[in-house]
Every structure is written in C-alpha cells, then in structure tokens.
Amino acid sequence: MNHIYFDNNASTPIDPRVFETMLPYFNTNVGNPSSNHFLGAKSKKAVEQSREIISNILNSKLSDLIFTSGATEAINLALKGIAESHSYKGKHIITTQTEHSAVLEVCKYLERKGFEVEFISVDKYGLIDINELTNKMRKDTILVSIIYVNNETGVIQPIKEIGKICRNKNVFFFTDATQAIGKIQIDVEDLNIDLMCFSGHKFYGPKGVGGLYCKSNIKLEPLIHGGGHERGLRSGTLNVPGIVGLAKALETANTEMKQIQENVKTLRDTFENELLETRMIKVNGHPTQRLFNVSNICLTGIDSYLVQNKLRDVAYSQGSACYSSAIKPSHVLKAMGLSDNDALSSFRFSFGKQNNMDEINLVIRSFKKLFESKTKLN
C-alpha cells in the first residue's frame, strides 16, 4: 500500500495555487507593511486586499478581522480578552464538554483567575441541548463559547439558533469555526456570531496563520502588546506571505466548495457504507448533522494496535491531533456516552479534496482483512 493521507482535519496539504501566490512575498515583495517606503506600501496593500477578500466571504466589516498565528492564538485572545474587559458585568462563562483543548485549557486558566465556567452536556450524537443552554444563562453570564464543527466527529452545532439566544440575552457569542470555515458557507451576520476563530492550514492554506473575527465595537484586552498592530489587539510584524496565502486559500475553497463537498462526501459515504455492511463498526456522531469529510468509527473489541499494524501506511487520528503524543480516551467521545474501551477503539478518518476512490478502496480492503482475521480468532 502506498502512503495514504486521511488526516485532513489535523492539517491539509497546501494548494499549489496558494503556494504560488505566497512566493513573491518571501523573496521579492519583502517589505514590512508598517514601513514607510514603496515596498512597505506594497506589502500593506497585499494585507489589506487579503483582509477584504476574507471579510467579503464571511460578510464582515474590514475592521472586524484580526490576523493571528492561528486558531489557538485567536481563541486565547477572544476568551481572555472578553473575560478581562467585561468582568465588571459578571464572571460567568458557558461552554461545552466537547470543545477543542484550546478552548478547554483557556477555560481552566480563567477558572484559576476567579471566573465560573459551566460545561453543558451533549447527547449521544454530540449535539447540545438548546434548552440546557438557555436555562444556564444568568444575569452575570458574559460569554458563550460553542464549537461550530467538532474536530473529532464533525458534528455541527445549531450555531444560528445559539447566536440568536445569546443576542437576545445580551451575551457575547464566540464560536471555534476552525473545522467549518472553508468547508461550509459562513455568514457571520446571519449566524449572529460576535467572535469566531479560524486557521489557514485546515482549508489548504499555510500553517502558522489564521484569524479572529471580532465585531469592532467589542472591547478586548490584548494578549500581545507592542506597536499597536491589528486594532491594537495583536502587535507584531504581520506575516505577509501567510496572510496572502490565507486569503487565497479561503477564496479558492469558497469558489470550489460545492464541488469539493460532493466529491469528498462520496468518498466518506462509500468508506462508511462498505464498513457498516461488515457489522464490525459503528459511526460516532450525528447521522446527518455532520461535516461531509469526517468519519469517526468505533471498532468495538478490536485492539487499536491491530488497526495501527494493518494501517501502518495510512495517516489517520485516534482522538485529536493535539493529544497524539499520549493516546487516552477522547473527552469528546466520553461526553457522548462511550466507554473508555470504545473511545480507545475509535478512529477518525478525515478526507480531503486530494483523496480518491482508489485510496478509499485500499483502506476498506485492509479493514475487511482485519475483520476476517478477528472473526477467525474468535
């Protein structure tokens, strides 16, 4: 078997067109966008054109977009920034049990700083209960943080409804849209989103660059102080090649979105349907309210080492990439009701536009051989 990459939720390969767009800003258009000369002006123009492209796609104002090193930095800026700037209103924050570790770790930090964080539950499909969210909101609630698309299961939360509730309650609403942007259409105004993060390497852009959408009338305390770049919220020399690549990647993804959705969903559905016929797996997550490229499957009773041996030339995930160095039961799957054993026997396959049906069929055959050997042993 050739090497096969089915870990696109962790990171995607950069699109050659994106790479080509970035190249001049590494070796020709090298000016610092804050410099007062012609090369600086050229870089500044490239940054602002990129900001305009992204803002148009998200239906935001230009001033609402802050460039960061990626989603993790954006999450820290959003959550800590709201907490520090609005603690006079209250110290109550609501999030879910199935957030990415970047959100969960910031929430733990805020708890140590005296904030009260409530973690709402999810059902067996990974969806929150809107009534539970509404009931937990209080007069001193300042922020609701709910992930848009879960990175492990692909489950899509009812973001528009959540945003509407928050707006009616006068509570800030932040969503981690890292796995959503570039894959599904997002209109921040229509969805009632106040703050939202994203990373370029999740939609065929470069690593090390992303952004925070934050309504320009929302006050945040900055994490990084210095020259006052990005509305004074993210000081430091801007990553011009990264920003240009980020905009090109999102523009390309937005243009080709429907075609990619259809093609990749066909791959995902074929993968799942073939394996479900063996009756040796079950799919974790909602059957329909789930992103088109993600398949989180549970192989009950099958040792994970057997899977790793059979699929040693396949890149996939067991849990989230951020915990890859220490395999332990996924907090996401446990929150959905899976046992430790079932969570440890679950694997995430996330497909991308560069994948094809030959790769799918190769992996399906490997799984079927694994199931046959398991049946013989029993």
C-alpha positions, 0 to 999 in steps of 0.5 A: 500500500502506498502512503495514504493521507486521511488526516485532513482535519489535523492539517491539509496539504497546501494548494499549489495555487496558494503556494504560488501566490505566497512566493513573491512575498518571501523573496521579492515583495519583502517589505514590512507593511508598517514601513514607510517606503514603496515596498512597505506600501506594497506589502500593506496593500497585499494585507489589506486586499487579503483582509477584504477578500476574507471579510467579503466571504464571511460578510464582515466589516474590514475592521472586524478581522484580526490576523493571528498565528492561528486558531489557538492564538485567536481563541486565547485572545477572544476568551481572555480578552472578553473575560478581562474587559467585561468582568465588571458585568459578571464572571460567568462563562458557558461552554461545552464538554466537547470543545477543542483543548484550546478552548478547554485549557483557556477555560481552566486558566480563567477558572484559576483567575476567579471566573465560573465556567459551566460545561453543558452536556451533549447527547449521544450524537454530540449535539447540545441541548438548546434548552440546557443552554438557555436555562444556564444563562444568568444575569452575570453570564458574559460569554458563550463559547460553542464549537461550530464543527467538532474536530473529532466527529464533525458534528455541527452545532445549531450555531444560528439558533445559539447566536440568536439566544445569546443576542437576545440575552445580551451575551457575547457569542464566540464560536471555534469555526476552525473545522467549518470555515472553508468547508461550509458557507459562513455568514457571520451576520446571519449566524449572529456570531460576535467572535469566531476563530479560524486557521489557514492550514485546515482549508489548504492554506499555510500553517502558522496563520489564521484569524479572529473575527471580532465585531469592532465595537467589542472591547478586548484586552490584548494578549500581545502588546507592542506597536499597536498592530491589528486594532491594537489587539495583536502587535507584531510584524504581520506575516505577509506571505501567510496572510496572502496565502490565507486569503487565497486559500479561503477564496479558492475553497469558497469558489470550489466548495460545492464541488469539493463537498460532493466529491469528498462526501462520496468518498466518506459515504462509500468508506462508511457504507462498505464498513457498516455492511461488515457489522464490525463498526459503528459511526460516532456522531450525528447521522446527518448533522455532520461535516461531509469529510469526517468519519469517526468509527468505533471498532468495538473489541478490536485492539487499536494496535491491530488497526495501527499494524494493518494501517501502518501506511495510512495517516489517520487520528485516534482522538485529536491531533493535539493529544497524539503524543499520549493516546487516552480516551477522547473527552469528546467521545466520553461526553457522548456516552462511550466507554473508555474501551470504545473511545480507545477503539475509535478512529477518525478518518478525515478526507480531503479534496486530494483523496480518491476512490482508489485510496478509499478502496485500499483502506476498506480492503485492509479493514475487511482483512482485519475483520476476517482475521478477528472473526477467525480468532474468535 
